[in-house]
Amino acid sequence: MQVPERRGTDRRSFLKGAVLVGAGAAATGLVAACSPSSSGEGASGEASTPSGGGAEPATGWSWSTPPAAIADADISETIDTEIA
């Protein structure tokens, strides 16, 4: 007696294909994230660049400027904790 040949997709090949599709989608996202943003051209026809030519924006990073002081009247509760 001859065993009929199975045609179609088994679970293992389906999972391999799903992993390959997922890895391809992730790689596409990484490549798109690394590409320069296309902010367009300014009114003068020149491409816009940040001041100084560096990676830092003209206004500075949000974490590089200290936050405004909080008034004592605005503090409702103080909790003392220890971090080990």
Order of alpha helices (4+ residues) and beta strands (2+ residues): alpha
